Amino acid sequence: MCSMDRQALIARKHEVRRRLERAQRELEQLQTLPPTWRTRRRIGGVQQAIDRLMAEEHTLRLAIDRSS
């Protein structure tokens, strides 16, 4: 794999990591709010986003390792 491809993977992993950290902060904030149906629904959506981002980060880590 070309060094440029590896750099693109690393850049994407950093972006995913930033989004993941932002989502985790949002989740922490939501969890401090009163438990209304709207809050619970939003928490579920943020948790799903976190799961997707974690899976993508893992996939990117594997791809970066393979490109070395």
Buried (B, 14 or more C-beta within 10 A) or exposed (E): EEEEEBEEBBEBBEBBBEBBEEBBEBBEEBEEEEEEEEBEEBBEBBBEBBEBBBEBBEEBBEBBEEBE
